[in-house]
């Protein structure tokens, strides 16, 4: 026999402007978001590979485009998506093998991921915009 | 126990493991690519073609891109399942994604195996 429990009256808040995600959740959701970005950019990336390998003219078209500032901006955003997905992905792999899984360690590794992303992006921004 | 998780009884686990193995494959592939670019240091079209020209490098590249497409396909599939509760809309979106992934896979194979460069 299934006894129906009385519904508990708990406070509920789904207001996105007052919810504050903990750092692990931020790293995790950005892993997803960056993954979607990287998925969406795949056709453009393959198109660039195709053009750059097809002939001399295509190669110079791609390398000229990479000098344009809107493309550099796009490239900077994509570099963020890539490096966040990369570092956060390594973190998820570590957790898959039960490494750094306590809350405290997970928080620490989230901060390490964010730190690595910032450090790498400083280097990437210098390389793209110098 | 561990191997039982990988049998047909638990299809989700196999997909999960596929995505992780693809991820590891891509990490190895990217390291190889960086080493190769640093080693050959291409600075013009001929140099860039030389990076991709050897048959074994084309093979590795196709492997890399297939891993990338599989990994992304599994990831986007999870995203759609989590965020698109309406079954009809989700099925349509999943088909769009499936077609895009297949198109990308064809493009990869064509660029690296059929295109003359």
gemmi code that builds the backbone of each chain (N, CA, C; Angstrom):
import gemmi

chains = {
    "A": [
        ("UNK", (0.849, -1.205, 0.000), (0.000, 0.000, 0.000), (0.884, 1.255, 0.000)),
        ("UNK", (0.537, 2.179, -0.833), (1.325, 3.404, -0.906), (0.648, 4.489, -0.079)),
        ("UNK", (1.400, 4.968, 0.896), (0.851, 6.050, 1.727), (1.306, 7.385, 1.144)),
        ("UNK", (0.349, 8.222, 0.825), (0.714, 9.533, 0.282), (1.160, 10.449, 1.407)),
        ("UNK", (2.369, 10.934, 1.260), (2.845, 11.853, 2.298), (2.231, 13.228, 2.070)),
        ("UNK", (1.941, 13.945, 3.145), (1.438, 15.318, 2.942), (2.527, 16.180, 2.316)),
        ("UNK", (2.132, 17.031, 1.382), (3.112, 17.899, 0.705), (3.716, 18.885, 1.689)),
        ("UNK", (5.043, 18.937, 1.664), (5.692, 19.872, 2.580), (5.640, 21.283, 2.005)),
        ("UNK", (5.369, 22.219, 2.866), (5.347, 23.618, 2.428), (6.746, 24.192, 2.609)),
        ("UNK", (7.496, 24.182, 1.515), (8.849, 24.716, 1.619), (8.945, 25.991, 0.812)),
        ("UNK", (9.771, 26.911, 1.260), (9.930, 28.131, 0.449), (10.600, 27.779, -0.871)),
        ("UNK", (10.137, 28.395, -1.940), (10.689, 28.099, -3.261), (11.104, 29.403, -3.917)),
        ("UNK", (12.291, 29.435, -4.484), (12.746, 30.641, -5.174), (13.387, 30.249, -6.495)),
        ("UNK", (12.743, 30.636, -7.573), (13.329, 30.342, -8.890), (13.654, 31.630, -9.635)),
        ("UNK", (13.751, 32.733, -8.891), (14.078, 34.006, -9.523), (15.565, 34.035, -9.884)),
        ("UNK", (15.810, 34.082, -11.202), (17.201, 33.980, -11.670), (18.070, 35.133, -11.192)),
        ("UNK", (17.401, 36.275, -10.823), (18.215, 37.428, -10.413), (18.626, 37.355, -8.955)),
        ("UNK", (17.977, 36.464, -8.189), (18.367, 36.374, -6.785), (19.040, 35.041, -6.454)),
        ("UNK", (19.007, 34.090, -7.411), (19.714, 32.834, -7.178), (21.206, 33.089, -7.354)),
        ("UNK", (21.999, 32.635, -6.403), (23.446, 32.760, -6.585), (24.054, 31.370, -6.645)),
        ("UNK", (24.670, 31.080, -7.788), (25.242, 29.749, -7.975), (26.572, 29.647, -7.250)),
        ("UNK", (26.844, 28.512, -6.596), (28.174, 28.295, -6.036), (29.190, 28.112, -7.164)),
        ("UNK", (30.469, 28.277, -6.835), (31.508, 28.329, -7.869), (31.555, 27.030, -8.694)),
        ("UNK", (31.301, 25.874, -8.067), (31.319, 24.615, -8.829), (30.226, 24.624, -9.890)),
        ("UNK", (29.038, 25.174, -9.504), (27.925, 25.218, -10.439), (28.228, 26.165, -11.597)),
        ("UNK", (28.919, 27.279, -11.291), (29.284, 28.231, -12.344), (30.210, 27.560, -13.352)),
        ("UNK", (31.244, 26.874, -12.834), (32.187, 26.192, -13.727), (31.457, 25.136, -14.557)),
        ("UNK", (30.518, 24.422, -13.922), (29.804, 23.341, -14.597), (28.890, 23.870, -15.705)),
        ("UNK", (28.129, 24.922, -15.420), (27.186, 25.420, -16.422), (27.948, 26.086, -17.574)),
        ("UNK", (29.098, 26.706, -17.230), (29.895, 27.309, -18.305), (30.550, 26.233, -19.169)),
        ("UNK", (30.786, 25.068, -18.580), (31.290, 23.937, -19.365), (30.265, 23.558, -20.436)),
        ("UNK", (28.999, 23.525, -20.040), (27.926, 23.218, -20.983), (27.809, 24.309, -22.043)),
        ("UNK", (27.743, 25.549, -21.563), (27.549, 26.668, -22.494), (28.684, 26.708, -23.515)),
        ("UNK", (29.935, 26.547, -23.028), (31.065, 26.603, -23.950), (31.028, 25.418, -24.909)),
        ("UNK", (30.539, 24.283, -24.431), (30.413, 23.116, -25.310), (29.445, 23.381, -26.447)),
        ("UNK", (28.321, 24.029, -26.122), (27.344, 24.345, -27.169), (27.946, 25.323, -28.177)),
        ("UNK", (28.675, 26.334, -27.657), (29.332, 27.299, -28.552), (30.279, 26.572, -29.501)),
        ("UNK", (31.090, 25.659, -28.942), (32.063, 24.939, -29.759), (31.372, 24.054, -30.788)),
        ("UNK", (30.215, 23.495, -30.403), (29.458, 22.685, -31.367), (28.975, 23.551, -32.532)),
        ("UNK", (28.447, 24.751, -32.186), (27.882, 25.615, -33.224), (28.942, 26.129, -34.194)),
        ("UNK", (30.202, 26.225, -33.721), (31.233, 26.817, -34.559), (31.915, 25.783, -35.463)),
        ("UNK", (31.614, 24.499, -35.253), (32.265, 23.441, -36.024), (32.201, 23.641, -37.542)),
        ("UNK", (31.028, 23.968, -38.126), (30.988, 24.125, -39.585), (31.929, 25.228, -40.077)),
        ("UNK", (31.982, 26.349, -39.319), (32.855, 27.461, -39.716), (34.325, 27.029, -39.648)),
        ("UNK", (34.653, 26.282, -38.599), (36.021, 25.802, -38.427), (36.423, 24.876, -39.581)),
        ("UNK", (35.513, 23.970, -39.939), (35.805, 23.042, -41.039), (35.901, 23.796, -42.359)),
        ("UNK", (35.077, 24.850, -42.493), (35.121, 25.671, -43.706), (36.485, 26.347, -43.825)),
        ("UNK", (36.987, 26.862, -42.681), (38.299, 27.516, -42.675), (39.400, 26.507, -43.022)),
        ("UNK", (39.290, 25.296, -42.488), (40.278, 24.251, -42.796), (40.255, 23.927, -44.289)),
        ("UNK", (39.033, 23.814, -44.816), (38.871, 23.503, -46.238), (39.512, 24.579, -47.107)),
        ("UNK", (39.142, 25.864, -46.818), (39.685, 26.965, -47.626), (41.199, 27.027, -47.539)),
        ("UNK", (41.725, 26.872, -46.298), (43.162, 27.066, -46.115), (43.970, 25.960, -46.794)),
        ("UNK", (43.373, 24.774, -46.960), (44.117, 23.676, -47.579), (43.890, 23.597, -49.088)),
        ("UNK", (42.779, 24.222, -49.576), (42.387, 24.002, -50.977), (43.438, 24.548, -51.941)),
        ("UNK", (43.755, 25.829, -51.812), (44.792, 26.391, -52.689), (45.417, 27.632, -52.047)),
        ("UNK", (46.412, 28.147, -52.724), (47.162, 29.310, -52.246), (46.242, 30.485, -51.912)),
        ("UNK", (45.263, 30.700, -52.841), (44.357, 31.831, -52.685), (43.490, 31.678, -51.427)),
        ("UNK", (42.950, 30.459, -51.234), (42.132, 30.193, -50.051), (42.935, 30.394, -48.780)),
        ("UNK", (44.200, 29.952, -48.814), (45.074, 30.094, -47.652), (45.249, 31.566, -47.288)),
        ("UNK", (45.511, 32.407, -48.322), (45.725, 33.824, -48.010), (44.416, 34.502, -47.607)),
        ("UNK", (43.272, 34.029, -48.147), (41.982, 34.572, -47.704), (41.803, 34.337, -46.205)),
        ("UNK", (42.057, 33.093, -45.780), (41.876, 32.771, -44.363), (42.840, 33.586, -43.513)),
        ("UNK", (44.124, 33.664, -43.926), (45.069, 34.378, -43.071), (44.803, 35.883, -43.064)),
        ("UNK", (44.221, 36.419, -44.192), (43.831, 37.836, -44.184), (42.639, 38.060, -43.266)),
        ("UNK", (41.669, 37.150, -43.328), (40.485, 37.277, -42.471), (40.882, 37.266, -40.991)),
        ("UNK", (41.893, 36.448, -40.664), (42.303, 36.338, -39.262), (42.954, 37.626, -38.745)),
        ("UNK", (43.265, 38.569, -39.666), (43.826, 39.852, -39.225), (42.741, 40.885, -38.926)),
        ("UNK", (41.489, 40.607, -39.380), (40.390, 41.561, -39.179), (39.959, 41.578, -37.716)),
        ("UNK", (39.629, 42.791, -37.195), (39.307, 42.820, -35.762), (38.025, 42.074, -35.394)),
        ("UNK", (36.949, 42.070, -36.227), (35.784, 41.280, -35.782), (36.097, 39.787, -35.665)),
        ("UNK", (36.946, 39.313, -36.589), (37.340, 37.901, -36.538), (38.202, 37.643, -35.307)),
        ("UNK", (39.077, 38.621, -34.997), (39.907, 38.480, -33.794), (39.039, 38.418, -32.540)),
        ("UNK", (37.967, 39.230, -32.546), (37.039, 39.233, -31.411), (36.382, 37.857, -31.272)),
        ("UNK", (35.906, 37.341, -32.415), (35.287, 36.010, -32.436), (36.274, 34.960, -31.930)),
        ("UNK", (37.518, 35.085, -32.423), (38.561, 34.132, -32.051), (38.833, 34.177, -30.543)),
        ("UNK", (38.800, 35.400, -29.980), (39.015, 35.540, -28.536), (37.902, 34.833, -27.763)),
        ("UNK", (36.650, 35.062, -28.203), (35.522, 34.394, -27.550), (35.618, 32.881, -27.672)),
        ("UNK", (35.994, 32.417, -28.847), (36.116, 30.967, -29.061), (37.248, 30.382, -28.221)),
        ("UNK", (38.334, 31.166, -28.084), (39.452, 30.700, -27.257), (38.966, 30.534, -25.817)),
        ("UNK", (38.150, 31.495, -25.334), (37.594, 31.332, -23.985), (36.783, 30.045, -23.920)),
        ("UNK", (35.871, 29.857, -24.885), (35.008, 28.662, -24.878), (35.870, 27.408, -24.858)),
        ("UNK", (36.906, 27.394, -25.711), (37.751, 26.208, -25.791), (38.463, 25.943, -24.470)),
        ("UNK", (39.161, 26.974, -23.947), (39.970, 26.714, -22.758), (39.115, 26.438, -21.536)),
        ("UNK", (37.951, 27.082, -21.424), (37.080, 26.739, -20.310), (36.621, 25.280, -20.433)),
        ("UNK", (36.179, 24.914, -21.630), (35.700, 23.547, -21.840), (36.813, 22.534, -21.581)),
        ("UNK", (38.024, 22.910, -21.996), (39.187, 22.022, -21.844), (39.513, 21.793, -20.365)),
        ("UNK", (39.747, 22.865, -19.620), (40.137, 22.721, -18.211), (39.004, 22.131, -17.377)),
        ("UNK", (37.773, 22.645, -17.589), (36.647, 22.118, -16.806), (36.403, 20.648, -17.166)),
        ("UNK", (36.657, 20.289, -18.430), (36.504, 18.898, -18.857), (37.510, 17.999, -18.165)),
        ("UNK", (38.765, 18.468, -18.056), (39.775, 17.687, -17.331), (39.348, 17.502, -15.878)),
        ("UNK", (38.731, 18.555, -15.316), (38.253, 18.465, -13.929), (37.159, 17.399, -13.821)),
        ("UNK", (36.237, 17.404, -14.805), (35.176, 16.397, -14.772), (35.738, 14.987, -14.918)),
        ("UNK", (36.751, 14.842, -15.765), (37.387, 13.531, -15.924), (38.021, 13.079, -14.608)),
        ("UNK", (38.662, 14.023, -13.905), (39.253, 13.690, -12.610), (38.173, 13.209, -11.653)),
        ("UNK", (37.038, 13.908, -11.671), (35.954, 13.507, -10.765), (35.358, 12.160, -11.166)),
        ("UNK", (35.371, 11.861, -12.476), (34.876, 10.561, -12.939), (35.673, 9.410, -12.345)),
        ("UNK", (36.968, 9.651, -12.100), (37.771, 8.593, -11.479), (37.886, 8.837, -9.970)),
        ("UNK", (36.887, 9.559, -9.434), (36.743, 9.773, -7.990), (37.920, 10.507, -7.384)),
        ("UNK", (38.406, 11.495, -8.089), (39.494, 12.304, -7.566), (38.949, 13.703, -7.280)),
        ("UNK", (39.239, 14.273, -6.135), (38.764, 15.607, -5.743), (37.234, 15.700, -5.729)),
        ("UNK", (36.571, 14.761, -5.073), (35.105, 14.766, -5.121), (34.437, 15.349, -3.870)),
        ("UNK", (35.195, 15.587, -2.792), (34.518, 16.206, -1.646), (34.198, 17.655, -1.985)),
        ("UNK", (33.202, 18.203, -1.274), (32.732, 19.555, -1.596), (33.866, 20.571, -1.549)),
        ("UNK", (34.672, 20.445, -0.486), (35.755, 21.416, -0.323), (36.769, 21.329, -1.474)),
        ("UNK", (37.140, 20.095, -1.824), (38.106, 19.909, -2.908), (37.509, 20.323, -4.244)),
        ("UNK", (36.197, 20.041, -4.426), (35.543, 20.431, -5.681), (35.532, 21.938, -5.835)),
        ("UNK", (35.305, 22.640, -4.728), (35.348, 24.107, -4.775), (36.736, 24.594, -5.134)),
        ("UNK", (37.718, 23.963, -4.509), (39.103, 24.342, -4.785), (39.444, 24.117, -6.262)),
        ("UNK", (39.061, 22.919, -6.800), (39.422, 22.637, -8.198), (38.653, 23.554, -9.152)),
        ("UNK", (37.437, 23.982, -8.761), (36.712, 24.956, -9.592), (37.486, 26.259, -9.689)),
        ("UNK", (38.018, 26.699, -8.544), (38.785, 27.941, -8.554), (40.056, 27.775, -9.376)),
        ("UNK", (40.665, 26.591, -9.284), (41.864, 26.328, -10.094), (41.517, 26.426, -11.577)),
        ("UNK", (40.355, 25.846, -11.971), (39.935, 25.905, -13.371), (39.772, 27.357, -13.810)),
        ("UNK", (39.046, 28.150, -13.008), (38.829, 29.548, -13.383), (40.156, 30.298, -13.476)),
        ("UNK", (41.071, 30.002, -12.544), (42.374, 30.649, -12.567), (43.162, 30.290, -13.825)),
        ("UNK", (43.132, 29.015, -14.172), (43.847, 28.565, -15.373), (43.262, 29.218, -16.626)),
        ("UNK", (41.920, 29.340, -16.669), (41.272, 29.959, -17.835), (41.729, 31.409, -17.957)),
        ("UNK", (41.709, 32.134, -16.825), (42.118, 33.542, -16.869), (43.573, 33.666, -17.311)),
        ("UNK", (44.439, 32.841, -16.732), (45.865, 32.905, -17.071), (46.083, 32.600, -18.550)),
        ("UNK", (45.424, 31.558, -19.045), (45.604, 31.184, -20.455), (45.046, 32.270, -21.366)),
        ("UNK", (43.894, 32.852, -20.955), (43.283, 33.873, -21.803), (44.160, 35.120, -21.904)),
        ("UNK", (44.867, 35.473, -20.811), (45.779, 36.614, -20.874), (46.823, 36.371, -21.955)),
        ("UNK", (47.343, 35.151, -21.969), (48.341, 34.766, -22.957), (47.746, 34.796, -24.372)),
        ("UNK", (46.524, 34.235, -24.519), (45.864, 34.163, -25.832), (45.552, 35.568, -26.351)),
        ("UNK", (45.021, 36.425, -25.463), (44.676, 37.788, -25.874), (45.933, 38.520, -26.358)),
        ("UNK", (47.029, 38.320, -25.637), (48.291, 38.927, -26.064), (48.690, 38.399, -27.447)),
        ("UNK", (48.547, 37.093, -27.634), (48.959, 36.485, -28.906), (48.071, 36.956, -30.063)),
        ("UNK", (46.769, 37.147, -29.817), (45.854, 37.520, -30.899), (45.940, 39.009, -31.226)),
        ("UNK", (46.027, 39.840, -30.199), (45.881, 41.290, -30.409), (47.199, 42.046, -30.419)),
        ("UNK", (48.323, 41.382, -30.249), (49.613, 42.105, -30.177), (49.922, 42.850, -31.464)),
    ],
    "B": [
        ("UNK", (31.686, -6.118, -12.085), (30.772, -4.972, -11.934), (31.079, -3.895, -12.973)),
        ("UNK", (32.382, -3.552, -13.021), (32.763, -2.484, -13.937), (32.474, -2.869, -15.378)),
        ("UNK", (32.748, -4.173, -15.700), (32.524, -4.597, -17.083), (31.043, -4.791, -17.376)),
        ("UNK", (30.291, -5.135, -16.333), (28.858, -5.303, -16.524), (28.229, -3.975, -16.928)),
        ("UNK", (28.783, -2.901, -16.366), (28.252, -1.571, -16.703), (28.387, -1.272, -18.188)),
        ("UNK", (29.306, -1.962, -18.852), (29.565, -1.673, -20.267), (28.829, -2.628, -21.201)),
        ("UNK", (28.009, -3.531, -20.649), (27.255, -4.443, -21.504), (25.966, -3.768, -21.969)),
        ("UNK", (25.236, -4.461, -22.824), (24.030, -3.884, -23.417), (22.954, -3.583, -22.372)),
        ("UNK", (23.134, -4.126, -21.148), (22.166, -3.850, -20.096), (22.159, -2.368, -19.707)),
        ("UNK", (23.284, -1.721, -19.856), (23.405, -0.322, -19.445), (23.882, 0.531, -20.615)),
        ("UNK", (23.013, 0.785, -21.601), (23.479, 1.490, -22.793), (23.982, 2.906, -22.488)),
        ("UNK", (23.404, 3.531, -21.476), (23.832, 4.892, -21.134), (25.285, 4.945, -20.721)),
        ("UNK", (25.748, 3.909, -20.025), (27.130, 3.891, -19.565), (28.107, 3.826, -20.735)),
        ("UNK", (27.693, 3.090, -21.786), (28.589, 2.989, -22.950), (28.725, 4.342, -23.650)),
        ("UNK", (27.578, 5.038, -23.761), (27.632, 6.369, -24.372), (28.498, 7.295, -23.530)),
        ("UNK", (28.310, 7.198, -22.208), (29.086, 8.025, -21.283), (30.582, 7.772, -21.474)),
        ("UNK", (30.948, 6.457, -21.516), (32.362, 6.113, -21.670), (32.887, 6.558, -23.044)),
        ("UNK", (32.060, 6.416, -24.078), (32.464, 6.859, -25.415), (32.838, 8.341, -25.394)),
        ("UNK", (31.983, 9.141, -24.722), (32.257, 10.580, -24.688), (33.571, 10.873, -23.976)),
        ("UNK", (33.848, 10.146, -22.867), (35.096, 10.386, -22.133), (36.303, 9.940, -22.947)),
        ("UNK", (36.202, 8.780, -23.614), (37.332, 8.296, -24.415), (37.611, 9.239, -25.577)),
        ("UNK", (36.536, 9.771, -26.180), (36.716, 10.755, -27.248), (37.433, 11.986, -26.713)),
        ("UNK", (37.051, 12.399, -25.490), (37.685, 13.576, -24.884), (39.186, 13.329, -24.714)),
        ("UNK", (39.543, 12.162, -24.183), (40.963, 11.850, -23.980), (41.701, 11.773, -25.313)),
        ("UNK", (41.049, 11.182, -26.306), (41.622, 11.106, -27.651), (41.929, 12.498, -28.193)),
        ("UNK", (40.987, 13.421, -27.973), (41.181, 14.779, -28.483), (42.311, 15.498, -27.770)),
        ("UNK", (42.448, 15.249, -26.453), (43.559, 15.859, -25.722), (44.881, 15.388, -26.331)),
        ("UNK", (44.990, 14.074, -26.554), (46.213, 13.524, -27.159), (46.424, 14.112, -28.555)),
        ("UNK", (45.342, 14.184, -29.347), (45.435, 14.716, -30.706), (45.889, 16.167, -30.730)),
        ("UNK", (45.346, 16.967, -29.805), (45.720, 18.379, -29.763), (47.183, 18.552, -29.380)),
        ("UNK", (47.656, 17.722, -28.435), (49.061, 17.791, -28.055), (49.949, 17.451, -29.255)),
        ("UNK", (49.560, 16.391, -29.983), (50.307, 16.003, -31.180), (50.320, 17.135, -32.200)),
        ("UNK", (49.141, 17.767, -32.409), (49.033, 18.856, -33.381), (49.946, 20.019, -32.993)),
        ("UNK", (49.926, 20.389, -31.702), (50.783, 21.490, -31.248), (52.253, 21.154, -31.482)),
        ("UNK", (52.643, 19.912, -31.141), (54.029, 19.515, -31.333), (54.413, 19.557, -32.814)),
        ("UNK", (53.485, 19.101, -33.659), (53.763, 19.051, -35.099), (53.905, 20.456, -35.677)),
        ("UNK", (53.018, 21.367, -35.233), (53.079, 22.740, -35.744), (54.356, 23.423, -35.259)),
        ("UNK", (54.723, 23.166, -33.984), (55.959, 23.755, -33.467), (57.169, 23.200, -34.214)),
        ("UNK", (57.126, 21.900, -34.542), (58.245, 21.223, -35.204), (58.409, 21.717, -36.635)),
        ("UNK", (57.289, 21.773, -37.387), (57.371, 22.142, -38.804), (57.325, 23.653, -39.017)),
        ("UNK", (56.763, 24.390, -38.030), (56.652, 25.851, -38.095), (56.213, 26.353, -39.471)),
        ("UNK", (54.982, 26.017, -39.911), (54.531, 26.468, -41.234), (54.302, 27.985, -41.234)),
        ("UNK", (54.796, 28.660, -42.290), (54.554, 30.101, -42.367), (53.967, 30.496, -43.722)),
        ("UNK", (53.666, 29.508, -44.586), (52.987, 29.814, -45.854), (52.143, 28.605, -46.271)),
        ("UNK", (51.521, 28.720, -47.461), (50.621, 27.666, -47.913), (51.321, 26.317, -48.023)),
        ("UNK", (52.516, 26.313, -48.605), (53.236, 25.046, -48.796), (53.528, 24.390, -47.450)),
        ("UNK", (53.915, 25.211, -46.469), (54.203, 24.681, -45.135), (52.959, 24.106, -44.487)),
        ("UNK", (51.816, 24.811, -44.651), (50.549, 24.378, -44.063), (50.089, 23.061, -44.679)),
        ("UNK", (50.260, 22.946, -46.006), (49.900, 21.701, -46.691), (50.797, 20.560, -46.193)),
        ("UNK", (52.093, 20.881, -45.969), (53.028, 19.844, -45.515), (52.609, 19.270, -44.164)),
        ("UNK", (51.943, 20.117, -43.335), (51.473, 19.624, -42.036), (50.452, 18.508, -42.236)),
        ("UNK", (49.530, 18.715, -43.188), (48.408, 17.785, -43.340), (48.614, 16.717, -44.414)),
        ("UNK", (49.694, 16.845, -45.195), (49.829, 15.986, -46.372), (50.062, 14.490, -46.102)),
        ("UNK", (50.924, 14.092, -45.132), (51.207, 12.656, -44.985), (49.943, 11.846, -44.702)),
        ("UNK", (49.893, 10.630, -45.287), (48.667, 9.839, -45.133), (48.382, 9.522, -43.680)),
        ("UNK", (49.413, 9.268, -42.865), (49.171, 8.919, -41.458), (48.620, 10.108, -40.677)),
        ("UNK", (49.034, 11.331, -41.101), (48.500, 12.499, -40.416), (47.031, 12.728, -40.796)),
        ("UNK", (46.699, 12.443, -42.069), (45.293, 12.544, -42.482), (44.443, 11.572, -41.686)),
        ("UNK", (44.974, 10.365, -41.512), (44.253, 9.335, -40.756), (44.015, 9.790, -39.308)),
        ("UNK", (45.100, 10.310, -38.674), (44.976, 10.807, -37.302), (43.982, 11.965, -37.221)),
        ("UNK", (44.024, 12.842, -38.236), (43.122, 13.994, -38.235), (41.675, 13.558, -38.331)),
        ("UNK", (41.392, 12.590, -39.221), (40.020, 12.094, -39.348), (39.576, 11.463, -38.030)),
        ("UNK", (40.478, 10.694, -37.395), (40.172, 10.120, -36.088), (39.830, 11.223, -35.083)),
        ("UNK", (40.672, 12.285, -35.072), (40.431, 13.402, -34.157), (39.049, 14.017, -34.391)),
        ("UNK", (38.745, 14.306, -35.666), (37.478, 14.996, -35.953), (36.277, 14.094, -35.687)),
        ("UNK", (36.411, 12.782, -35.932), (35.295, 11.876, -35.627), (35.049, 11.856, -34.120)),
        ("UNK", (36.139, 11.834, -33.344), (35.999, 11.916, -31.881), (35.315, 13.214, -31.476)),
        ("UNK", (35.734, 14.320, -32.107), (35.144, 15.622, -31.783), (33.645, 15.618, -32.082)),
        ("UNK", (33.257, 15.092, -33.244), (31.847, 15.097, -33.633), (31.026, 14.186, -32.718)),
        ("UNK", (31.569, 12.996, -32.394), (30.856, 12.072, -31.491), (30.667, 12.702, -30.112)),
        ("UNK", (31.759, 13.279, -29.602), (31.749, 13.915, -28.289), (30.694, 15.024, -28.253)),
        ("UNK", (30.694, 15.856, -29.301), (29.758, 16.980, -29.363), (28.323, 16.474, -29.527)),
        ("UNK", (28.144, 15.445, -30.346), (26.804, 14.904, -30.571), (26.206, 14.398, -29.253)),
        ("UNK", (27.027, 13.641, -28.476), (26.537, 13.127, -27.192), (26.236, 14.271, -26.218)),
        ("UNK", (27.092, 15.297, -26.254), (26.898, 16.435, -25.350), (25.635, 17.211, -25.675)),
        ("UNK", (25.436, 17.511, -26.956), (24.264, 18.283, -27.362), (22.996, 17.467, -27.113)),
        ("UNK", (23.096, 16.157, -27.284), (21.968, 15.273, -27.007), (21.528, 15.405, -25.540)),
        ("UNK", (22.521, 15.416, -24.637), (22.199, 15.593, -23.215), (21.584, 16.959, -22.952)),
        ("UNK", (22.142, 17.988, -23.598), (21.621, 19.350, -23.402), (20.159, 19.418, -23.847)),
        ("UNK", (19.855, 18.846, -25.016), (18.476, 18.869, -25.508), (17.551, 18.117, -24.546)),
        ("UNK", (18.005, 16.968, -24.048), (17.183, 16.185, -23.121), (16.916, 16.940, -21.832)),
        ("UNK", (17.891, 17.746, -21.393), (17.709, 18.475, -20.136), (16.837, 19.715, -20.299)),
        ("UNK", (16.973, 20.408, -21.432), (16.364, 21.741, -21.524), (15.178, 21.826, -22.459)),
        ("UNK", (14.888, 20.784, -23.256), (13.728, 20.843, -24.154), (12.720, 19.777, -23.719)),
        ("UNK", (11.811, 20.163, -22.802), (10.888, 19.163, -22.269), (9.831, 18.716, -23.282)),
        ("UNK", (9.507, 19.594, -24.246), (8.478, 19.234, -25.232), (9.035, 18.204, -26.208)),
        ("UNK", (8.428, 17.002, -26.205), (9.007, 15.892, -26.963), (9.077, 16.180, -28.466)),
        ("UNK", (7.996, 16.740, -29.026), (7.962, 17.009, -30.468), (9.067, 17.946, -30.904)),
        ("UNK", (9.214, 19.054, -30.157), (10.253, 20.036, -30.490), (11.629, 19.405, -30.352)),
        ("UNK", (11.789, 18.588, -29.282), (13.097, 17.985, -29.043), (13.472, 17.026, -30.177)),
        ("UNK", (12.487, 16.236, -30.631), (12.764, 15.286, -31.710), (13.218, 16.022, -32.966)),
        ("UNK", (12.519, 17.132, -33.290), (12.894, 17.911, -34.474), (14.309, 18.473, -34.318)),
        ("UNK", (14.581, 19.083, -33.147), (15.914, 19.659, -32.908), (16.991, 18.586, -32.978)),
        ("UNK", (16.687, 17.418, -32.410), (17.671, 16.327, -32.430), (17.971, 15.897, -33.870)),
        ("UNK", (16.951, 15.912, -34.713), (17.178, 15.550, -36.114), (18.041, 16.579, -36.832)),
        ("UNK", (17.779, 17.865, -36.515), (18.615, 18.917, -37.100), (20.073, 18.702, -36.694)),
        ("UNK", (20.287, 18.420, -35.388), (21.641, 18.189, -34.875), (22.265, 16.962, -35.544)),
        ("UNK", (21.482, 15.869, -35.650), (22.000, 14.647, -36.276), (22.463, 14.911, -37.706)),
        ("UNK", (21.628, 15.641, -38.455), (21.986, 15.945, -39.838), (23.242, 16.794, -39.904)),
        ("UNK", (23.335, 17.794, -38.995), (24.515, 18.663, -38.980), (25.767, 17.850, -38.687)),
        ("UNK", (25.687, 16.935, -37.716), (26.847, 16.118, -37.362), (27.255, 15.236, -38.539)),
        ("UNK", (26.254, 14.638, -39.207), (26.566, 13.794, -40.372), (27.203, 14.628, -41.483)),
        ("UNK", (26.653, 15.814, -41.721), (27.213, 16.702, -42.742), (28.659, 17.053, -42.430)),
        ("UNK", (28.931, 17.395, -41.152), (30.294, 17.717, -40.739), (31.221, 16.524, -40.937)),
        ("UNK", (30.727, 15.320, -40.614), (31.559, 14.124, -40.762), (31.915, 13.894, -42.229)),
        ("UNK", (30.917, 14.072, -43.098), (31.193, 13.929, -44.533), (32.220, 14.953, -44.990)),
        ("UNK", (32.063, 16.200, -44.509), (32.996, 17.266, -44.882), (34.416, 16.905, -44.448)),
        ("UNK", (34.550, 16.399, -43.221), (35.868, 16.027, -42.694), (36.522, 14.970, -43.575)),
        ("UNK", (35.758, 13.907, -43.863), (36.313, 12.808, -44.658), (36.660, 13.296, -46.058)),
        ("UNK", (35.806, 14.157, -46.613), (36.074, 14.648, -47.963), (37.317, 15.528, -47.994)),
        ("UNK", (37.424, 16.464, -47.023), (38.578, 17.374, -47.002), (39.881, 16.586, -46.884)),
        ("UNK", (39.898, 15.607, -45.975), (41.174, 14.952, -45.666), (41.507, 13.766, -46.569)),
        ("UNK", (40.484, 13.153, -47.181), (40.770, 11.962, -48.006), (40.558, 12.181, -49.500)),
        ("UNK", (39.619, 13.071, -49.866), (39.280, 13.190, -51.282), (39.835, 14.465, -51.928)),
        ("UNK", (39.963, 15.547, -51.121), (40.377, 16.812, -51.724), (41.863, 16.755, -52.101)),
        ("UNK", (42.174, 17.331, -53.262), (43.583, 17.366, -53.693), (44.265, 18.594, -53.106)),
        ("UNK", (45.330, 18.374, -52.332), (46.143, 19.517, -51.891), (47.569, 19.098, -51.688)),
    ],
}
model = gemmi.Model(1)
for chain_id, residues in chains.items():
    chain = gemmi.Chain(chain_id)
    for i, (resn, *xyz) in enumerate(residues, 1):
        res = gemmi.Residue()
        res.name, res.seqid = resn, gemmi.SeqId(i, " ")
        for name, pos in zip(("N", "CA", "C"), xyz):
            atom = gemmi.Atom()
            atom.name, atom.element = name, gemmi.Element(name[0])
            atom.pos, atom.b_iso = gemmi.Position(*pos), 0.0
            res.add_atom(atom)
        chain.add_residue(res)
    model.add_chain(chain)
structure = gemmi.Structure()
structure.add_model(model)
structure.setup_entities()
